[in-house]
Amino acid sequence: MEWTAAWVTVKLAACTTGLLLVVGLPLAYWLASVRWRGKFLIEAVVALPLVLPPTVLGFYVLIATGPNSPLGQGFEALSGRRLPFTFTGILVGSVLFNLPFSVRPFGAAFATVDRKLVEASWCLGVSRLGTFVRVVLPLSWPGILIGMVLTFAHAVGEFGVVLMVGGNIPGVTRTLSIAIYDDVQALNYESAGHMALMLVGFSFAVLCLIYALQRRVPAL
């Protein structure tokens, strides 16, 4: 068992989930409440990682964050480091790749909130932010929790995006999925089997948790 790879995996999944909680909640609420006819374009962009091969997304993230790109040059000017083949680089790729796994459950949870309750809160003089915190979030928390769990679990199993953007640097970008791939390449099936079995058990536990939560929010 590669504990360093396990730590990088958990760290990546936790950071991805935290960032998408901050970014995904307002985006999902906007998509669930706005009546703009063109919002399907935003929804399509959010859902794009669901149909794109991870290597394709990883390739474009690598190009977009490389030293010849404005983003890469700006990051290097501010930090003195390059984004590709760093933990920050694979975190950027992970956030983009997992965007639909957080935004879609968040949006589905927000859509189940009775609009009349929101409007009643507004009529009582509560601000939009206050209504969101006091009314929408408490009623949506099971769906939000599902999105967080799903995002964390999906980030744990990432391979293509991480490999394309971060390579295979022990202690920095080497995750469990890459470690399993390396062990198989080296014909070390015993080590690969132990890590794979652990991920299977983790995935099964996550699915059980998600289905248990869905019993509380049938619309999801």
Backbone bond lengths (Angstrom), bond angles and torsions (degrees), N, CA, C in turn:
res aa  C-N    CA-C-N  psi(-1)  N-CA   C-N-CA  omega(-1)  CA-C   N-CA-C  phi
1 M - - - 1.464 - - 1.531 109.93 -
2 E 1.329 116.67 127.11 1.455 121.64 -179.75 1.531 108.78 -93.32
3 W 1.328 116.00 97.97 1.453 120.18 -175.82 1.518 112.06 -69.86
4 T 1.322 117.67 -29.73 1.463 119.93 177.37 1.530 110.64 -66.08
5 A 1.329 115.85 -43.21 1.466 120.36 176.86 1.517 110.73 -64.60
6 A 1.335 116.52 -37.18 1.467 120.29 178.26 1.530 110.32 -64.10
7 W 1.334 116.86 -41.65 1.457 120.76 179.04 1.522 111.42 -63.87
8 V 1.338 117.18 -43.88 1.469 120.25 177.93 1.526 110.18 -61.84
9 T 1.330 117.09 -39.32 1.460 121.60 179.74 1.522 111.27 -63.35
10 V 1.325 116.52 -48.92 1.474 120.71 -179.38 1.525 110.36 -64.68
11 K 1.325 116.49 -41.78 1.464 120.67 179.09 1.526 110.80 -61.99
12 L 1.324 117.20 -43.87 1.461 121.35 179.27 1.523 110.98 -63.55
13 A 1.338 116.66 -44.97 1.463 120.77 -178.93 1.523 111.14 -64.88
14 A 1.339 116.94 -41.03 1.463 120.55 -179.23 1.526 111.08 -67.39
15 C 1.322 117.49 -44.37 1.470 120.87 179.57 1.526 111.04 -65.40
16 T 1.331 116.52 -40.25 1.464 120.62 177.53 1.517 110.96 -61.60
17 T 1.331 116.82 -45.81 1.465 121.12 -179.88 1.521 110.99 -63.36
18 G 1.328 117.55 -42.95 1.457 120.44 179.55 1.519 112.93 -63.64
19 L 1.327 116.67 -44.26 1.458 120.15 179.74 1.524 111.81 -65.61
20 L 1.339 116.38 -40.81 1.457 119.28 -179.52 1.519 112.34 -72.79
21 L 1.324 117.15 -22.86 1.460 119.58 173.47 1.528 109.28 -67.48
22 V 1.320 116.31 -40.67 1.468 121.01 -179.83 1.529 111.33 -72.04
23 V 1.332 116.69 -43.43 1.465 121.23 -176.40 1.528 111.45 -84.04
24 G 1.331 116.32 -39.35 1.458 120.70 -172.28 1.513 114.82 -74.24
25 L 1.340 117.91 -33.59 1.469 119.82 -177.96 1.530 112.45 -61.18
26 P 1.339 119.54 -53.18 1.474 118.13 179.08 1.524 112.87 -64.76
27 L 1.338 117.11 -36.28 1.456 119.49 178.95 1.528 110.74 -65.50
28 A 1.323 116.59 -44.60 1.471 120.37 179.97 1.521 111.24 -65.15
29 Y 1.330 116.66 -39.98 1.473 119.41 179.51 1.520 111.00 -66.07
30 W 1.319 116.08 -38.96 1.465 119.63 177.42 1.526 110.54 -63.51
31 L 1.323 117.35 -45.17 1.458 120.76 179.59 1.527 111.92 -64.34
32 A 1.345 116.66 -33.87 1.459 120.40 -178.06 1.525 112.79 -77.65
33 S 1.327 117.13 -23.19 1.467 119.79 -174.25 1.515 115.04 -110.19
34 V 1.313 118.08 -22.88 1.460 120.52 -176.27 1.528 110.40 -73.43
35 R 1.320 116.17 149.96 1.471 122.12 179.28 1.530 111.59 -110.37
36 W 1.303 117.15 16.15 1.466 122.33 -179.02 1.524 110.09 -66.60
37 R 1.313 116.92 129.26 1.465 122.19 -175.74 1.525 112.36 -66.15
38 G 1.319 116.82 -26.39 1.460 119.36 -176.99 1.517 114.35 -92.12
39 K 1.338 117.06 11.27 1.463 118.33 -176.55 1.529 112.57 -67.98
40 F 1.345 115.96 -15.95 1.467 118.47 177.98 1.524 111.36 -61.85
41 L 1.324 116.83 -25.54 1.466 119.85 177.71 1.523 110.54 -67.48
42 I 1.337 116.40 -42.08 1.461 120.63 177.19 1.523 109.96 -66.55
43 E 1.327 116.41 -41.30 1.463 120.33 179.07 1.529 111.07 -62.26
44 A 1.336 116.70 -37.46 1.461 120.66 178.49 1.524 111.16 -66.97
45 V 1.329 117.05 -39.51 1.464 120.64 178.17 1.519 110.29 -64.81
46 V 1.343 116.41 -43.22 1.466 120.85 179.55 1.523 111.05 -62.13
47 A 1.330 116.68 -39.67 1.466 121.04 -176.49 1.528 113.16 -84.03
48 L 1.326 118.02 -7.81 1.469 121.06 -175.39 1.525 113.84 -54.44
49 P 1.347 120.74 -40.99 1.471 119.55 178.98 1.520 114.38 -60.53
50 L 1.340 117.63 -18.04 1.465 120.03 178.84 1.526 112.06 -68.26
51 V 1.341 116.46 -28.90 1.459 120.08 -175.93 1.531 112.78 -110.19
52 L 1.326 117.31 -15.35 1.467 119.80 178.93 1.527 110.65 -79.24
53 P 1.331 118.19 137.39 1.465 119.09 171.02 1.526 109.84 -60.27
54 P 1.326 118.89 137.86 1.471 120.85 -178.68 1.524 113.51 -54.86
55 T 1.337 116.57 -33.95 1.460 119.07 -179.74 1.524 111.65 -67.66
56 V 1.330 116.61 -32.75 1.467 120.04 178.21 1.518 110.05 -67.55
57 L 1.329 116.06 -48.41 1.457 119.70 177.58 1.531 110.72 -61.56
58 G 1.335 116.44 -42.50 1.452 120.52 178.35 1.518 112.50 -61.32
59 F 1.324 116.48 -38.20 1.474 120.64 178.84 1.521 111.08 -62.82
60 Y 1.338 116.58 -45.60 1.462 119.59 -178.31 1.526 111.66 -70.40
61 V 1.337 117.02 -34.17 1.470 119.58 175.11 1.526 109.95 -65.08
62 L 1.336 116.28 -39.93 1.461 121.06 178.71 1.521 110.70 -62.22
63 I 1.331 116.68 -43.54 1.465 120.55 178.96 1.531 110.75 -67.40
64 A 1.348 116.36 -41.74 1.460 120.90 -176.45 1.521 112.83 -69.15
65 T 1.335 116.78 -25.77 1.472 119.69 -178.54 1.519 112.61 -106.00
66 G 1.315 117.16 3.55 1.461 121.28 -178.04 1.522 112.91 -69.74
67 P 1.320 117.36 170.64 1.478 121.44 -176.18 1.521 113.77 -66.87
68 N 1.337 117.97 -15.96 1.463 120.65 179.55 1.524 112.92 -94.66
69 S 1.323 117.65 -0.94 1.464 121.25 -178.75 1.529 109.62 -97.55
70 P 1.335 117.17 154.20 1.476 119.40 177.22 1.530 112.58 -58.85
71 L 1.344 116.90 -40.52 1.461 120.16 179.25 1.521 111.13 -64.17
72 G 1.333 115.93 -45.83 1.456 120.04 179.26 1.514 112.65 -63.76
73 Q 1.330 116.94 -41.71 1.463 120.95 179.57 1.522 111.10 -66.88
74 G 1.350 116.30 -39.45 1.458 119.97 178.91 1.526 111.62 -65.38
75 F 1.343 116.12 -42.87 1.461 119.59 179.35 1.522 111.04 -64.89
76 E 1.328 115.97 -40.51 1.470 119.44 179.98 1.518 111.41 -67.16
77 A 1.340 116.82 -35.23 1.464 120.16 179.02 1.531 111.42 -67.81
78 L 1.330 116.41 -34.40 1.458 120.51 -177.57 1.530 112.64 -82.14
79 S 1.333 115.13 -38.39 1.467 118.88 -172.68 1.520 113.93 -108.41
80 G 1.325 116.80 -18.25 1.456 119.81 -176.50 1.515 112.89 79.50
81 R 1.337 117.58 7.87 1.462 122.06 -179.77 1.521 109.58 -128.11
82 R 1.321 115.49 159.86 1.451 120.58 175.98 1.527 109.62 -95.31
83 L 1.332 115.81 152.63 1.462 120.58 -179.40 1.529 113.97 -76.67
84 P 1.338 118.92 -46.21 1.475 118.14 -178.80 1.530 111.79 -61.46
85 F 1.332 114.94 145.29 1.468 123.15 177.09 1.535 111.92 63.93
86 T 1.342 115.38 33.55 1.459 122.40 172.73 1.526 107.72 -132.50
87 F 1.330 115.69 165.57 1.462 119.07 177.22 1.527 110.78 -63.46
88 T 1.319 116.90 -39.11 1.468 120.28 178.45 1.520 110.78 -60.89
89 G 1.321 116.19 -38.51 1.455 120.46 179.34 1.531 112.33 -63.57
90 I 1.335 116.74 -46.19 1.463 118.10 -179.85 1.527 110.44 -71.34
91 L 1.332 117.66 -24.76 1.457 120.19 175.86 1.530 110.42 -67.52
92 V 1.326 117.25 -40.24 1.467 120.86 176.31 1.522 110.01 -60.40
93 G 1.332 116.48 -47.13 1.456 120.38 178.57 1.515 111.91 -62.74
94 S 1.315 116.88 -39.87 1.455 121.34 -179.09 1.522 111.46 -65.43
95 V 1.317 117.11 -41.67 1.463 120.93 179.10 1.528 110.79 -62.10
96 L 1.320 116.72 -45.09 1.469 120.29 179.36 1.522 111.14 -65.42
97 F 1.335 116.60 -41.50 1.455 120.56 -176.52 1.529 111.56 -69.20
98 N 1.324 117.20 -31.62 1.458 121.26 -176.40 1.524 113.63 -97.05
99 L 1.310 117.78 3.63 1.459 121.16 -178.62 1.528 113.34 -52.66
100 P 1.331 119.58 -49.03 1.479 118.18 -179.28 1.519 113.87 -67.55
101 F 1.325 117.62 -24.87 1.458 120.11 -178.26 1.525 112.37 -75.25
102 S 1.320 116.75 -11.57 1.465 120.30 173.74 1.525 110.90 -108.00
103 V 1.325 117.20 -46.94 1.460 120.66 -174.05 1.522 111.84 -65.17
104 R 1.314 118.07 -41.33 1.464 120.12 -177.25 1.536 112.18 -65.84
105 P 1.339 120.08 -48.11 1.474 118.56 174.88 1.530 113.28 -63.52
106 F 1.337 116.82 -38.16 1.458 119.66 177.04 1.533 110.01 -60.34
107 G 1.328 115.77 -47.14 1.466 120.24 -178.69 1.522 112.21 -63.92
108 A 1.336 116.56 -39.44 1.463 120.01 177.71 1.523 111.06 -63.69
109 A 1.323 116.84 -37.51 1.469 120.53 178.11 1.527 111.00 -67.32
110 F 1.326 116.70 -43.11 1.471 119.81 179.13 1.522 111.36 -64.53
111 A 1.333 117.11 -34.19 1.459 120.98 -178.30 1.523 112.57 -67.89
112 T 1.333 117.53 -21.12 1.468 120.53 -179.69 1.530 112.42 -82.78
113 V 1.325 117.60 -11.65 1.469 120.74 179.85 1.523 109.12 -71.95
114 D 1.305 116.54 129.59 1.468 122.24 179.97 1.532 109.46 -62.39
115 R 1.321 115.90 121.33 1.461 121.14 -178.03 1.527 111.43 -61.45
116 K 1.322 116.66 -29.48 1.465 120.04 -179.15 1.528 111.41 -64.26
117 L 1.333 116.58 -33.83 1.460 119.73 178.44 1.525 110.97 -67.10
118 V 1.315 115.65 -39.20 1.462 120.27 178.05 1.521 110.61 -65.13
119 E 1.325 116.64 -45.99 1.462 120.61 -179.22 1.523 111.18 -66.36
120 A 1.334 116.89 -35.23 1.465 120.22 177.17 1.530 110.69 -63.50
121 S 1.316 116.11 -38.91 1.461 120.41 177.76 1.520 110.51 -64.03
122 W 1.317 116.37 -41.63 1.466 119.34 177.53 1.528 110.97 -62.40
123 C 1.346 116.36 -41.99 1.460 120.68 -178.73 1.536 111.84 -63.96
124 L 1.327 116.10 -26.97 1.463 120.59 178.87 1.526 112.18 -82.91
125 G 1.322 115.93 2.68 1.455 120.32 175.68 1.512 115.61 92.22
126 V 1.340 117.57 7.12 1.463 120.70 178.56 1.523 109.04 -78.49
127 S 1.301 117.47 136.31 1.459 121.44 -179.66 1.520 110.67 -67.25
128 R 1.314 115.39 167.40 1.468 119.92 178.81 1.527 110.94 -62.59
129 L 1.331 116.28 -41.90 1.464 119.28 178.48 1.528 110.54 -65.67
130 G 1.318 116.00 -42.51 1.457 119.56 178.09 1.511 112.32 -63.46
131 T 1.334 116.91 -39.42 1.465 121.11 177.13 1.516 110.71 -63.92
132 F 1.323 115.94 -40.21 1.460 119.89 179.49 1.522 110.95 -62.90
133 V 1.342 116.25 -43.39 1.466 120.80 -177.21 1.528 111.53 -73.71
134 R 1.333 117.42 -41.13 1.466 121.05 -171.65 1.527 113.70 -90.07
135 V 1.321 116.92 -26.19 1.467 119.94 -174.91 1.530 111.84 -113.90
136 V 1.328 116.15 -55.94 1.466 120.09 -171.48 1.528 111.64 -69.19
137 L 1.322 117.57 -49.12 1.466 120.26 -177.53 1.529 113.24 -61.41
138 P 1.337 119.70 -47.36 1.470 118.31 179.24 1.525 113.67 -60.61
139 L 1.342 116.74 -34.15 1.455 119.78 -179.60 1.525 112.50 -79.65
140 S 1.319 116.57 -17.52 1.471 120.73 -175.00 1.519 113.24 -106.53
141 W 1.329 118.87 -1.54 1.461 119.95 -169.09 1.530 114.15 -59.36
142 P 1.366 120.97 -35.46 1.474 117.34 178.73 1.529 112.32 -61.53
143 G 1.343 116.64 -41.60 1.462 119.60 178.23 1.507 112.55 -68.51
144 I 1.336 116.90 -35.04 1.462 120.80 176.68 1.522 109.85 -65.47
145 L 1.335 115.88 -41.51 1.466 119.67 178.21 1.519 111.07 -63.69
146 I 1.330 116.82 -38.50 1.468 120.28 176.82 1.526 110.34 -60.33
147 G 1.342 116.30 -44.50 1.464 119.88 179.07 1.509 112.17 -62.13
148 M 1.330 117.51 -39.76 1.458 121.21 179.13 1.530 111.33 -66.12
149 V 1.332 116.24 -45.10 1.468 120.28 179.63 1.522 110.68 -63.76
150 L 1.338 116.00 -43.85 1.463 120.52 -179.63 1.521 111.02 -63.89
151 T 1.315 117.26 -40.94 1.463 121.55 178.81 1.523 110.89 -63.74
152 F 1.327 116.20 -46.49 1.463 120.32 179.96 1.526 110.72 -60.63
153 A 1.333 116.48 -46.48 1.466 120.29 -177.86 1.519 111.45 -64.97
154 H 1.324 116.87 -40.70 1.461 119.76 -179.40 1.521 111.14 -67.88
155 A 1.339 116.23 -37.27 1.466 119.93 178.58 1.526 111.57 -66.34
156 V 1.337 116.82 -33.24 1.466 120.46 178.45 1.530 111.09 -60.92
157 G 1.324 117.04 -36.11 1.459 120.29 -176.28 1.517 115.74 -94.22
158 E 1.318 118.57 10.71 1.460 120.74 -178.17 1.529 111.91 -64.40
159 F 1.331 114.33 144.31 1.468 119.28 178.87 1.523 111.56 -137.80
160 G 1.328 116.56 -61.10 1.462 120.36 -172.38 1.515 113.78 -60.66
161 V 1.320 116.94 -48.88 1.473 120.41 -177.63 1.521 110.22 -65.33
162 V 1.328 116.76 -44.01 1.465 120.54 -179.09 1.524 110.97 -63.30
163 L 1.314 116.78 -42.45 1.460 120.37 -178.66 1.526 111.39 -66.46
164 M 1.340 117.08 -40.01 1.456 120.69 -178.83 1.524 111.82 -69.12
165 V 1.319 116.57 -41.51 1.467 120.33 -174.11 1.529 111.95 -87.97
166 G 1.343 116.44 -35.52 1.457 119.51 -172.56 1.505 116.08 -111.65
167 G 1.324 117.58 -12.84 1.455 119.07 -177.33 1.519 111.27 69.98
168 N 1.325 115.96 -143.20 1.470 121.16 -175.09 1.530 108.84 -139.03
169 I 1.330 115.48 73.06 1.459 120.90 -177.00 1.524 108.38 -106.15
170 P 1.341 118.66 112.13 1.477 120.88 -177.93 1.523 112.07 -56.28
171 G 1.330 115.63 133.74 1.451 121.07 178.73 1.508 114.59 79.90
172 V 1.334 118.01 -6.50 1.464 121.24 -177.39 1.529 111.04 -123.22
173 T 1.332 116.43 -57.86 1.467 120.51 -177.48 1.526 113.00 -126.70
174 R 1.314 117.77 0.59 1.459 120.89 -178.58 1.529 109.74 -81.94
175 T 1.314 117.26 110.21 1.456 122.97 179.87 1.527 110.13 -100.97
176 L 1.334 116.00 176.58 1.462 120.20 -178.30 1.518 112.20 -62.54
177 S 1.318 117.39 -39.93 1.462 119.67 -179.06 1.521 111.21 -64.25
178 I 1.326 117.45 -37.65 1.467 120.79 177.19 1.520 110.03 -71.18
179 A 1.337 117.22 -37.54 1.464 120.55 177.85 1.520 111.12 -62.95
180 I 1.336 117.51 -39.00 1.467 121.16 176.91 1.521 110.17 -63.36
181 Y 1.319 116.48 -44.35 1.468 120.89 178.98 1.526 110.93 -59.99
182 D 1.328 116.61 -43.70 1.461 120.72 179.21 1.529 111.57 -63.26
183 D 1.333 116.61 -42.09 1.468 120.22 179.90 1.522 111.49 -64.43
184 V 1.313 116.95 -38.25 1.466 120.02 177.94 1.524 109.92 -66.60
185 Q 1.340 115.98 -41.63 1.465 119.80 177.75 1.526 111.31 -61.13
186 A 1.336 116.24 -33.27 1.468 121.21 -179.52 1.530 112.09 -90.15
187 L 1.347 116.35 6.50 1.470 122.85 -179.52 1.527 112.66 62.52
188 N 1.327 115.48 24.68 1.466 120.75 176.60 1.533 107.99 -92.73
189 Y 1.320 115.21 72.06 1.457 120.37 -172.91 1.531 112.84 -69.30
190 E 1.308 117.18 -28.10 1.459 119.38 -178.66 1.527 110.96 -65.00
191 S 1.330 116.12 -48.46 1.459 120.00 178.70 1.516 111.22 -64.75
192 A 1.336 116.01 -43.01 1.468 119.91 178.09 1.515 110.96 -61.38
193 G 1.324 116.94 -39.18 1.458 121.26 -179.48 1.515 112.43 -64.94
194 H 1.335 116.83 -39.48 1.458 120.34 179.17 1.529 111.16 -63.97
195 M 1.339 116.43 -45.48 1.460 119.87 -179.38 1.521 111.07 -69.30
196 A 1.338 116.47 -38.59 1.463 119.53 179.34 1.520 111.11 -65.33
197 L 1.330 116.89 -40.57 1.458 120.40 178.76 1.521 111.20 -63.90
198 M 1.318 116.67 -37.92 1.454 120.31 178.01 1.527 110.83 -63.75
199 L 1.330 116.98 -41.07 1.459 120.24 179.42 1.522 111.67 -69.41
200 V 1.333 116.94 -34.09 1.464 120.32 176.10 1.526 109.96 -63.28
201 G 1.331 116.48 -46.16 1.457 120.49 178.14 1.518 111.88 -61.51
202 F 1.330 116.27 -41.73 1.464 120.65 178.30 1.524 110.46 -62.86
203 S 1.323 117.18 -44.76 1.464 121.27 -179.16 1.520 111.27 -63.16
204 F 1.335 116.34 -41.18 1.463 120.07 179.10 1.532 110.57 -63.69
205 A 1.335 116.69 -41.94 1.461 120.49 179.19 1.523 110.91 -63.81
206 V 1.334 116.91 -39.42 1.462 120.63 179.50 1.523 110.66 -65.38
207 L 1.329 117.58 -42.90 1.464 120.78 179.04 1.523 111.20 -63.15
208 C 1.314 116.84 -40.66 1.470 120.28 177.32 1.524 110.27 -60.85
209 L 1.324 116.61 -41.78 1.464 120.83 179.30 1.525 110.88 -65.13
210 I 1.317 116.92 -43.50 1.464 120.46 -178.93 1.530 110.74 -63.75
211 Y 1.330 117.38 -45.88 1.460 119.72 -179.98 1.524 111.27 -66.00
212 A 1.330 117.52 -34.03 1.460 120.24 176.21 1.524 110.81 -65.17
213 L 1.337 116.78 -39.95 1.456 120.57 177.54 1.510 111.97 -68.47
214 Q 1.326 116.75 -35.97 1.460 120.29 -178.91 1.523 112.60 -65.52
215 R 1.311 116.94 -22.58 1.456 119.75 176.59 1.521 111.15 -66.51
216 R 1.332 115.16 -22.88 1.471 119.28 177.91 1.511 112.00 -87.64
217 V 1.348 116.55 -19.68 1.469 120.72 177.89 1.524 107.95 -131.88
218 P 1.333 119.31 78.59 1.460 122.49 -174.41 1.508 114.26 -57.78
219 A 1.354 117.23 -27.65 1.464 119.83 -178.06 1.516 112.38 -67.14
220 L 1.346 117.24 -18.38 1.462 120.40 179.69 1.503 111.41 -85.06
